[in-house]
Amino acid sequence: MIFGPIVGFLMGFIGHAIKDAMTYGLWWTWIISSGLFGLFVGIFRKQIGDLKGEVTKKELIVFNVVQVIANLLIWGLIAPIGDVMIYKESANKVFLQGVVAGSVNALVVAIAGSLLLIAYARTQTKDGSLSKD
């Protein structure tokens, strides 16, 4: 979310592709879905403000509402549809897998993502925090 939709897409897409390539092989529907997650969340960059020194409760709520919707939509719907259409996987299996993955992802992003957002904001200088001696 911090760097916007293009960087979000590329980070999700490239990161997932590298992870898949190093483990069990490329699974393109999930690689593309990771990119779409980054794109979707990145679109809402302006709704969380400048992140200058602090993150407000409202910004954390916006971040988490967006990421939960993105996780459930992408992993619970888009990735499974791709698996059924491209890989001819069983719909029951991939939709269950997608909902579980999306729910777990949403929980992890809610915790780790919120902490990282707060940590990043603290590295940014607040407007008006410098004074002339």
N, CA, C and O atoms as a DFTB+ gen file, in Angstrom:
532 C
 N C O
     1  1       0.817      -1.184       0.000
     2  2       0.000       0.000       0.000
     3  2       0.868       1.258       0.000
     4  3       0.495       2.260      -0.610
     5  1       1.992       1.223       0.658
     6  2       2.842       2.402       0.824
     7  2       3.335       2.952      -0.511
     8  3       3.392       4.168      -0.690
     9  1       3.689       2.084      -1.444
    10  2       4.313       2.527      -2.689
    11  2       3.372       2.542      -3.885
    12  3       3.808       2.822      -5.002
    13  1       2.100       2.249      -3.681
    14  2       1.117       2.358      -4.748
    15  2       0.873       1.073      -5.513
    16  3       1.476       0.041      -5.221
    17  1      -0.024       1.142      -6.503
    18  2      -0.495      -0.062      -7.193
    19  2       0.519      -0.735      -8.116
    20  3       0.550      -1.963      -8.197
    21  1       1.344       0.038      -8.806
    22  2       2.294      -0.572      -9.754
    23  2       3.359      -1.351      -8.993
    24  3       3.645      -2.504      -9.315
    25  1       3.941      -0.717      -7.987
    26  2       4.942      -1.399      -7.167
    27  2       4.298      -2.573      -6.434
    28  3       4.907      -3.636      -6.312
    29  1       3.071      -2.390      -5.945
    30  2       2.365      -3.474      -5.268
    31  2       2.177      -4.681      -6.178
    32  3       2.415      -5.818      -5.771
    33  1       1.746      -4.426      -7.416
    34  2       1.570      -5.526      -8.370
    35  2       2.893      -6.234      -8.626
    36  3       2.973      -7.460      -8.554
    37  1       3.929      -5.455      -8.924
    38  2       5.222      -6.056      -9.247
    39  2       5.809      -6.837      -8.074
    40  3       6.387      -7.907      -8.263
    41  1       5.661      -6.302      -6.866
    42  2       6.175      -7.008      -5.691
    43  2       5.443      -8.333      -5.484
    44  3       6.071      -9.361      -5.228
    45  1       4.125      -8.306      -5.594
    46  2       3.356      -9.542      -5.424
    47  2       3.658     -10.550      -6.516
    48  3       3.872     -11.729      -6.235
    49  1       3.675     -10.094      -7.758
    50  2       3.894     -10.970      -8.914
    51  2       5.298     -11.569      -8.898
    52  3       5.459     -12.788      -8.960
    53  1       6.305     -10.714      -8.816
    54  2       7.697     -11.184      -8.859
    55  2       8.030     -12.011      -7.617
    56  3       8.655     -13.067      -7.717
    57  1       7.613     -11.528      -6.451
    58  2       7.903     -12.258      -5.222
    59  2       7.299     -13.657      -5.221
    60  3       7.959     -14.623      -4.837
    61  1       6.052     -13.763      -5.647
    62  2       5.395     -15.074      -5.671
    63  2       6.034     -15.976      -6.726
    64  3       6.196     -17.176      -6.503
    65  1       6.396     -15.402      -7.872
    66  2       7.038     -16.201      -8.928
    67  2       8.379     -16.757      -8.450
    68  3       8.695     -17.920      -8.700
    69  1       9.160     -15.936      -7.769
    70  2      10.457     -16.407      -7.249
    71  2      10.248     -17.500      -6.209
    72  3      10.934     -18.522      -6.224
    73  1       9.289     -17.276      -5.297
    74  2       9.006     -18.285      -4.267
    75  2       8.568     -19.607      -4.898
    76  3       9.051     -20.671      -4.511
    77  1       7.655     -19.539      -5.867
    78  2       7.202     -20.763      -6.538
    79  2       8.352     -21.443      -7.276
    80  3       8.486     -22.666      -7.224
    81  1       9.180     -20.662      -7.960
    82  2      10.287     -21.230      -8.731
    83  2      11.290     -21.951      -7.824
    84  3      11.938     -22.911      -8.241
    85  1      11.407     -21.482      -6.591
    86  2      12.368     -22.077      -5.657
    87  2      11.778     -23.248      -4.872
    88  3      12.507     -23.940      -4.162
    89  1      10.471     -23.478      -4.989
    90  2       9.862     -24.539      -4.193
    91  2       9.283     -25.638      -5.088
    92  3      10.008     -26.550      -5.486
    93  1       8.011     -25.564      -5.403
    94  2       7.333     -26.677      -6.064
    95  2       6.988     -26.423      -7.528
    96  3       6.360     -27.274      -8.156
    97  1       7.371     -25.301      -8.081
    98  2       7.072     -24.993      -9.474
    99  2       6.095     -23.838      -9.599
   100  3       5.377     -23.514      -8.653
   101  1       6.072     -23.222     -10.766
   102  2       5.256     -22.028     -10.994
   103  2       3.775     -22.384     -11.097
   104  3       3.385     -23.273     -11.853
   105  1       2.975     -21.682     -10.333
   106  2       1.518     -21.842     -10.343
   107  2       0.949     -20.475     -10.718
   108  3       0.683     -19.643      -9.851
   109  1       0.767     -20.256     -12.012
   110  2       0.523     -18.923     -12.556
   111  2      -0.741     -18.250     -12.051
   112  3      -0.766     -17.027     -11.910
   113  1      -1.781     -19.006     -11.776
   114  2      -3.010     -18.366     -11.298
   115  2      -2.783     -17.696      -9.941
   116  3      -3.344     -16.634      -9.670
   117  1      -1.971     -18.307      -9.101
   118  2      -1.700     -17.736      -7.783
   119  2      -0.641     -16.637      -7.879
   120  3      -0.674     -15.679      -7.107
   121  1       0.287     -16.766      -8.809
   122  2       1.285     -15.711      -9.019
   123  2       0.583     -14.432      -9.477
   124  3       0.840     -13.352      -8.947
   125  1      -0.296     -14.562     -10.453
   126  2      -1.052     -13.404     -10.952
   127  2      -1.935     -12.847      -9.837
   128  3      -2.063     -11.631      -9.697
   129  1      -2.537     -13.721      -9.054
   130  2      -3.387     -13.269      -7.948
   131  2      -2.595     -12.481      -6.907
   132  3      -3.100     -11.499      -6.362
   133  1      -1.375     -12.894      -6.628
   134  2      -0.531     -12.120      -5.698
   135  2      -0.271     -10.723      -6.243
   136  3      -0.302      -9.743      -5.498
   137  1      -0.016     -10.636      -7.540
   138  2       0.158      -9.328      -8.160
   139  2      -1.113      -8.496      -8.072
   140  3      -1.055      -7.299      -7.794
   141  1      -2.251      -9.121      -8.306
   142  2      -3.527      -8.406      -8.220
   143  2      -3.808      -7.926      -6.800
   144  3      -4.382      -6.854      -6.607
   145  1      -3.404      -8.717      -5.805
   146  2      -3.557      -8.282      -4.414
   147  2      -2.767      -6.991      -4.178
   148  3      -3.296      -6.029      -3.620
   149  1      -1.502      -6.975      -4.605
   150  2      -0.686      -5.774      -4.452
   151  2      -1.261      -4.586      -5.197
   152  3      -1.238      -3.462      -4.696
   153  1      -1.776      -4.832      -6.393
   154  2      -2.398      -3.777      -7.193
   155  2      -3.622      -3.216      -6.488
   156  3      -3.767      -2.000      -6.360
   157  1      -4.501      -4.098      -6.029
   158  2      -5.745      -3.693      -5.383
   159  2      -5.471      -2.867      -4.132
   160  3      -6.050      -1.797      -3.944
   161  1      -4.583      -3.373      -3.276
   162  2      -4.271      -2.662      -2.038
   163  2      -3.567      -1.339      -2.356
   164  3      -3.837      -0.324      -1.713
   165  1      -2.681      -1.346      -3.329
   166  2      -1.952      -0.137      -3.701
   167  2      -2.833       0.977      -4.247
   168  3      -2.500       2.155      -4.117
   169  1      -3.948       0.612      -4.851
   170  2      -4.883       1.613      -5.382
   171  2      -5.373       2.540      -4.268
   172  3      -5.691       3.702      -4.523
   173  1      -5.434       2.039      -3.055
   174  2      -5.962       2.803      -1.928
   175  2      -4.878       3.564      -1.162
   176  3      -5.104       3.989      -0.029
   177  1      -3.716       3.736      -1.767
   178  2      -2.595       4.434      -1.133
   179  2      -2.992       5.808      -0.597
   180  3      -2.625       6.158       0.524
   181  1      -3.712       6.568      -1.353
   182  2      -4.050       7.946      -0.943
   183  2      -5.025       7.999       0.231
   184  3      -5.128       9.022       0.907
   185  1      -5.738       6.905       0.475
   186  2      -6.695       6.895       1.574
   187  2      -6.033       6.737       2.941
   188  3      -6.698       6.889       3.966
   189  1      -4.753       6.441       2.971
   190  2      -4.090       6.302       4.267
   191  2      -3.197       7.492       4.601
   192  3      -2.441       7.431       5.571
   193  1      -3.261       8.554       3.839
   194  2      -2.530       9.773       4.188
   195  2      -1.053       9.712       3.872
   196  3      -0.579       8.842       3.142
   197  1      -0.329      10.684       4.457
   198  2       1.097      10.829       4.160
   199  2       1.997       9.950       5.020
   200  3       3.177       9.787       4.710
   201  1       1.463       9.387       6.083
   202  2       2.239       8.549       6.996
   203  2       3.469       9.287       7.527
   204  3       4.574       8.745       7.540
   205  1       3.263      10.505       7.956
   206  2       4.358      11.330       8.481
   207  2       4.415      11.208       9.998
   208  3       3.774      11.983      10.706
   209  1       5.169      10.251      10.495
   210  2       5.389      10.119      11.921
   211  2       4.408       9.242      12.663
   212  3       4.753       8.680      13.702
   213  1       3.200       9.109      12.160
   214  2       2.215       8.286      12.863
   215  2       1.134       7.801      11.913
   216  3       0.928       8.355      10.834
   217  1       0.455       6.757      12.344
   218  2      -0.687       6.218      11.615
   219  2      -1.892       6.363      12.530
   220  3      -1.860       5.943      13.687
   221  1      -2.946       6.956      12.006
   222  2      -4.150       7.136      12.814
   223  2      -4.968       5.842      12.851
   224  3      -4.755       4.933      12.049
   225  1      -5.903       5.779      13.796
   226  2      -6.792       4.621      13.870
   227  2      -7.605       4.494      12.589
   228  3      -7.833       3.389      12.095
   229  1      -8.040       5.631      12.057
   230  2      -8.819       5.617      10.813
   231  2      -7.987       5.014       9.675
   232  3      -8.502       4.217       8.890
   233  1      -6.715       5.384       9.580
   234  2      -5.855       4.856       8.524
   235  2      -5.645       3.345       8.688
   236  3      -5.627       2.610       7.701
   237  1      -5.488       2.893       9.917
   238  2      -5.353       1.449      10.158
   239  2      -6.634       0.707       9.799
   240  3      -6.586      -0.396       9.255
   241  1      -7.766       1.305      10.100
   242  2      -9.051       0.685       9.755
   243  2      -9.200       0.605       8.242
   244  3      -9.587      -0.437       7.712
   245  1      -8.895       1.704       7.536
   246  2      -8.978       1.700       6.067
   247  2      -8.061       0.626       5.498
   248  3      -8.472      -0.165       4.649
   249  1      -6.814       0.602       5.969
   250  2      -5.852      -0.398       5.499
   251  2      -6.401      -1.810       5.677
   252  3      -6.344      -2.625       4.756
   253  1      -6.928      -2.094       6.857
   254  2      -7.378      -3.454       7.145
   255  2      -8.676      -3.819       6.439
   256  3      -8.847      -4.970       6.038
   257  1      -9.582      -2.887       6.278
   258  2     -10.799      -3.174       5.506
   259  2     -10.424      -3.492       4.062
   260  3     -10.930      -4.453       3.481
   261  1      -9.537      -2.683       3.487
   262  2      -9.113      -2.890       2.096
   263  2      -8.412      -4.236       1.945
   264  3      -8.722      -4.992       1.025
   265  1      -7.478      -4.541       2.833
   266  2      -6.725      -5.785       2.675
   267  2      -7.596      -7.018       2.918
   268  3      -7.397      -8.040       2.262
   269  1      -8.553      -6.947       3.840
   270  2      -9.442      -8.097       4.068
   271  2     -10.313      -8.334       2.836
   272  3     -10.467      -9.472       2.392
   273  1     -10.880      -7.269       2.287
   274  2     -11.694      -7.409       1.066
   275  2     -10.847      -7.971      -0.068
   276  3     -11.273      -8.888      -0.770
   277  1      -9.642      -7.419      -0.250
   278  2      -8.753      -7.884      -1.317
   279  2      -8.399      -9.357      -1.136
   280  3      -8.459     -10.132      -2.090
   281  1      -8.032      -9.745       0.082
   282  2      -7.668     -11.138       0.334
   283  2      -8.824     -12.081       0.031
   284  3      -8.638     -13.086      -0.655
   285  1     -10.003     -11.771       0.531
   286  2     -11.138     -12.670       0.328
   287  2     -11.586     -12.711      -1.134
   288  3     -11.946     -13.771      -1.646
   289  1     -11.563     -11.565      -1.800
   290  2     -11.962     -11.512      -3.210
   291  2     -10.957     -12.242      -4.094
   292  3     -11.335     -13.054      -4.938
   293  1      -9.701     -11.953      -3.899
   294  2      -8.685     -12.515      -4.792
   295  2      -8.448     -13.997      -4.510
   296  3      -8.430     -14.804      -5.440
   297  1      -8.267     -14.368      -3.236
   298  2      -7.962     -15.768      -2.924
   299  2      -9.211     -16.632      -2.849
   300  3      -9.147     -17.838      -3.089
   301  1     -10.343     -16.030      -2.519
   302  2     -11.563     -16.806      -2.424
   303  2     -12.348     -16.907      -3.714
   304  3     -13.260     -17.727      -3.822
   305  1     -12.003     -16.073      -4.709
   306  2     -12.771     -16.058      -5.952
   307  2     -11.879     -16.110      -7.201
   308  3     -12.003     -17.027      -8.012
   309  1     -10.998     -15.144      -7.354
   310  2     -10.216     -15.024      -8.597
   311  2      -9.241     -16.190      -8.776
   312  3      -9.230     -16.831      -9.826
   313  1      -8.423     -16.466      -7.753
   314  2      -7.454     -17.570      -7.876
   315  2      -8.150     -18.917      -8.107
   316  3      -7.729     -19.670      -8.986
   317  1      -9.205     -19.243      -7.344
   318  2      -9.875     -20.527      -7.607
   319  2     -10.507     -20.622      -8.995
   320  3     -10.452     -21.675      -9.630
   321  1     -11.103     -19.534      -9.467
   322  2     -11.682     -19.561     -10.815
   323  2     -10.584     -19.836     -11.841
   324  3     -10.776     -20.616     -12.774
   325  1      -9.431     -19.189     -11.660
   326  2      -8.295     -19.446     -12.556
   327  2      -7.841     -20.894     -12.500
   328  3      -7.538     -21.494     -13.531
   329  1      -7.792     -21.466     -11.285
   330  2      -7.388     -22.865     -11.140
   331  2      -8.348     -23.810     -11.855
   332  3      -7.920     -24.777     -12.485
   333  1      -9.629     -23.532     -11.759
   334  2     -10.629     -24.372     -12.420
   335  2     -10.521     -24.221     -13.937
   336  3     -10.545     -25.215     -14.663
   337  1     -10.404     -22.983     -14.415
   338  2     -10.379     -22.738     -15.860
   339  2      -9.072     -23.189     -16.515
   340  3      -9.098     -23.812     -17.577
   341  1      -7.942     -22.884     -15.899
   342  2      -6.648     -23.153     -16.530
   343  2      -6.127     -24.549     -16.206
   344  3      -5.700     -25.280     -17.100
   345  1      -6.164     -24.916     -14.935
   346  2      -5.566     -26.185     -14.510
   347  2      -6.578     -27.315     -14.363
   348  3      -6.203     -28.441     -14.035
   349  1      -7.864     -27.026     -14.602
   350  2      -8.937     -28.028     -14.515
   351  2      -8.980     -28.692     -13.136
   352  3      -9.236     -29.890     -13.018
   353  1      -8.726     -27.900     -12.107
   354  2      -8.767     -28.398     -10.732
   355  2     -10.223     -28.541     -10.272
   356  3     -11.129     -27.936     -10.844
   357  1     -10.424     -29.333      -9.255
   358  2     -11.748     -29.524      -8.677
   359  2     -12.199     -28.226      -8.009
   360  3     -11.482     -27.664      -7.181
   361  1     -13.375     -27.762      -8.368
   362  2     -13.882     -26.494      -7.833
   363  2     -14.010     -26.540      -6.310
   364  3     -13.633     -25.588      -5.627
   365  1     -14.537     -27.635      -5.778
   366  2     -14.696     -27.736      -4.323
   367  2     -13.362     -27.562      -3.611
   368  3     -13.266     -26.842      -2.617
   369  1     -12.337     -28.226      -4.128
   370  2     -11.016     -28.173      -3.502
   371  2     -10.421     -26.763      -3.555
   372  3      -9.970     -26.245      -2.533
   373  1     -10.416     -26.144      -4.728
   374  2      -9.717     -24.854      -4.862
   375  2     -10.484     -23.706      -4.209
   376  3      -9.861     -22.756      -3.734
   377  1     -11.798     -23.762      -4.171
   378  2     -12.533     -22.695      -3.480
   379  2     -12.341     -22.793      -1.971
   380  3     -12.198     -21.774      -1.296
   381  1     -12.335     -24.006      -1.441
   382  2     -12.046     -24.174      -0.016
   383  2     -10.619     -23.715       0.283
   384  3     -10.380     -22.989       1.249
   385  1      -9.684     -24.142      -0.544
   386  2      -8.290     -23.745      -0.385
   387  2      -8.154     -22.220      -0.450
   388  3      -7.424     -21.626       0.344
   389  1      -8.847     -21.599      -1.381
   390  2      -8.781     -20.147      -1.541
   391  2      -9.350     -19.389      -0.357
   392  3      -8.768     -18.397       0.081
   393  1     -10.480     -19.843       0.168
   394  2     -11.097     -19.177       1.320
   395  2     -10.211     -19.319       2.553
   396  3     -10.041     -18.365       3.312
   397  1      -9.648     -20.506       2.752
   398  2      -8.743     -20.704       3.890
   399  2      -7.502     -19.837       3.731
   400  3      -7.103     -19.150       4.672
   401  1      -6.886     -19.861       2.550
   402  2      -5.689     -19.053       2.308
   403  2      -5.987     -17.565       2.462
   404  3      -5.209     -16.837       3.077
   405  1      -7.100     -17.115       1.912
   406  2      -7.473     -15.708       2.015
   407  2      -7.728     -15.277       3.447
   408  3      -7.345     -14.177       3.846
   409  1      -8.369     -16.134       4.216
   410  2      -8.649     -15.811       5.620
   411  2      -7.369     -15.744       6.442
   412  3      -7.185     -14.822       7.237
   413  1      -6.489     -16.714       6.253
   414  2      -5.210     -16.711       6.975
   415  2      -4.359     -15.525       6.538
   416  3      -3.748     -14.856       7.371
   417  1      -4.319     -15.266       5.241
   418  2      -3.572     -14.099       4.738
   419  2      -4.107     -12.816       5.364
   420  3      -3.328     -11.962       5.787
   421  1      -5.424     -12.674       5.426
   422  2      -6.024     -11.463       5.990
   423  2      -5.620     -11.280       7.444
   424  3      -5.336     -10.162       7.873
   425  1      -5.591     -12.367       8.206
   426  2      -5.179     -12.287       9.610
   427  2      -3.703     -11.894       9.733
   428  3      -3.350     -11.028      10.534
   429  1      -2.855     -12.531       8.944
   430  2      -1.421     -12.224       8.992
   431  2      -1.160     -10.786       8.560
   432  3      -0.372     -10.085       9.196
   433  1      -1.806     -10.341       7.495
   434  2      -1.616      -8.962       7.026
   435  2      -2.173      -7.966       8.040
   436  3      -1.604      -6.889       8.221
   437  1      -3.272      -8.309       8.699
   438  2      -3.828      -7.417       9.718
   439  2      -2.823      -7.181      10.833
   440  3      -2.673      -6.057      11.312
   441  1      -2.140      -8.229      11.243
   442  2      -1.174      -8.099      12.336
   443  2       0.155      -7.537      11.819
   444  3       0.579      -6.455      12.225
   445  1       0.804      -8.278      10.925
   446  2       2.132      -7.876      10.453
   447  2       2.076      -6.596       9.622
   448  3       2.930      -5.722       9.766
   449  1       1.074      -6.485       8.757
   450  2       0.954      -5.302       7.911
   451  2       0.710      -4.038       8.710
   452  3       1.283      -2.990       8.411
   453  1      -0.135      -4.129       9.725
   454  2      -0.395      -2.965      10.581
   455  2       0.864      -2.550      11.326
   456  3       1.176      -1.362      11.415
   457  1       1.591      -3.532      11.865
   458  2       2.841      -3.218      12.574
   459  2       3.880      -2.594      11.631
   460  3       4.574      -1.646      11.999
   461  1       3.975      -3.130      10.426
   462  2       4.920      -2.569       9.454
   463  2       4.512      -1.167       9.015
   464  3       5.371      -0.306       8.824
   465  1       3.228      -0.930       8.856
   466  2       2.736       0.400       8.498
   467  2       3.085       1.416       9.589
   468  3       3.528       2.526       9.295
   469  1       2.883       1.031      10.834
   470  2       3.224       1.901      11.971
   471  2       4.728       2.149      12.011
   472  3       5.162       3.286      12.199
   473  1       5.527       1.096      11.836
   474  2       6.985       1.240      11.861
   475  2       7.469       2.142      10.730
   476  3       8.338       2.988      10.939
   477  1       6.910       1.965       9.531
   478  2       7.298       2.804       8.401
   479  2       6.956       4.265       8.672
   480  3       7.771       5.154       8.425
   481  1       5.757       4.510       9.177
   482  2       5.328       5.887       9.452
   483  2       6.279       6.566      10.438
   484  3       6.554       7.760      10.312
   485  1       6.771       5.826      11.399
   486  2       7.686       6.395      12.394
   487  2       9.033       6.783      11.794
   488  3       9.762       7.581      12.384
   489  1       9.371       6.236      10.640
   490  2      10.634       6.617       9.990
   491  2      10.501       7.906       9.196
   492  3      11.502       8.471       8.755
   493  1       9.268       8.375       9.009
   494  2       9.016       9.584       8.238
   495  2       8.919      10.789       9.170
   496  3       8.325      10.700      10.245
   497  1       9.498      11.903       8.763
   498  2       9.506      13.113       9.582
   499  2       8.141      13.788       9.547
   500  3       7.559      13.995       8.482
   501  1       7.639      14.131      10.743
   502  2       6.376      14.854      10.836
   503  2       6.546      16.257      10.286
   504  3       7.591      16.882      10.466
   505  1       5.504      16.752       9.608
   506  2       5.508      18.138       9.160
   507  2       5.551      19.068      10.375
   508  3       4.800      18.877      11.331
   509  1       6.424      20.065      10.336
   510  2       6.504      21.045      11.410
   511  2       7.277      20.562      12.620
   512  3       7.257      21.208      13.668
   513  1       7.967      19.417      12.486
   514  2       8.696      18.892      13.640
   515  2      10.111      19.484      13.780
   516  3      10.762      19.328      14.813
   517  1      10.561      20.153      12.736
   518  2      11.888      20.782      12.802
   519  2      11.753      22.222      13.272
   520  3      10.808      22.921      12.907
   521  1      12.691      22.650      14.069
   522  2      12.654      24.030      14.548
   523  2      13.999      24.686      14.288
   524  3      15.038      24.027      14.273
   525  1      13.961      25.996      14.083
   526  2      15.164      26.770      13.815
   527  2      15.724      27.262      15.137
   528  3      14.999      27.846      15.942
   529  1      17.028      27.026      15.368
   530  2      17.659      27.490      16.611
   531  2      18.090      28.927      16.512
   532  3      18.638      29.474      17.469
